[in-house]
């Protein structure tokens, strides 16, 4: 089970990897969604749709940990919907 501390650690590693490649990736992939391979310290997949990028990353490198984000100023790739459960 992943803890909040584990998630924070993965987030920091992904930010470090992104910052190391930021200039190159933003020139090539601005607005695209990427999967950053935390274990290999690089990008494994790029595309326009979250599902495709995630599937490609897991297929390419099974067992690795990934962090998915949008390239550019707005890194969010998913939006939580407000649902009322009764």
ZISUL-V726873 format. One record per residue. N is the residue number from 1. D_FIRST is the distance of its C-alpha to the first C-alpha in Angstrom with 2 decimals. Layout:
# ZISUL-V726873
n:N d_first:D_FIRST
n:N d_first:D_FIRST
This chain:
# ZISUL-V726873
n:1 d_first:0.00
n:2 d_first:3.79
n:3 d_first:6.43
n:4 d_first:9.96
n:5 d_first:11.33
n:6 d_first:9.40
n:7 d_first:10.67
n:8 d_first:14.00
n:9 d_first:14.29
n:10 d_first:13.84
n:11 d_first:16.26
n:12 d_first:18.71
n:13 d_first:18.75
n:14 d_first:19.38
n:15 d_first:22.09
n:16 d_first:23.68
n:17 d_first:23.88
n:18 d_first:25.26
n:19 d_first:27.79
n:20 d_first:28.99
n:21 d_first:29.85
n:22 d_first:30.56
n:23 d_first:34.32
n:24 d_first:34.27
n:25 d_first:31.49
n:26 d_first:33.07
n:27 d_first:36.42
n:28 d_first:35.19
n:29 d_first:32.42
n:30 d_first:33.03
n:31 d_first:31.52
n:32 d_first:29.55
n:33 d_first:25.80
n:34 d_first:24.22
n:35 d_first:21.01
n:36 d_first:20.58
n:37 d_first:19.16
n:38 d_first:17.37
n:39 d_first:17.77
n:40 d_first:21.45
n:41 d_first:22.40
n:42 d_first:24.21
n:43 d_first:24.40
n:44 d_first:23.78
n:45 d_first:24.84
n:46 d_first:27.09
n:47 d_first:28.46
n:48 d_first:29.39
n:49 d_first:26.68
n:50 d_first:22.93
n:51 d_first:22.40
n:52 d_first:24.72
n:53 d_first:23.29
n:54 d_first:19.69
n:55 d_first:21.06
n:56 d_first:23.35
n:57 d_first:20.77
n:58 d_first:18.51
n:59 d_first:21.79
n:60 d_first:23.22
n:61 d_first:20.36
n:62 d_first:17.90
n:63 d_first:14.74
n:64 d_first:15.30
n:65 d_first:13.36
n:66 d_first:15.53
n:67 d_first:16.55
n:68 d_first:19.05
n:69 d_first:21.93
n:70 d_first:25.61
n:71 d_first:28.15
n:72 d_first:30.50
n:73 d_first:30.73
n:74 d_first:28.43
n:75 d_first:25.01
n:76 d_first:23.53
n:77 d_first:23.06
n:78 d_first:21.81
n:79 d_first:23.13
n:80 d_first:21.57
n:81 d_first:24.08
n:82 d_first:25.14
n:83 d_first:25.21
n:84 d_first:26.57
n:85 d_first:24.99
n:86 d_first:27.32
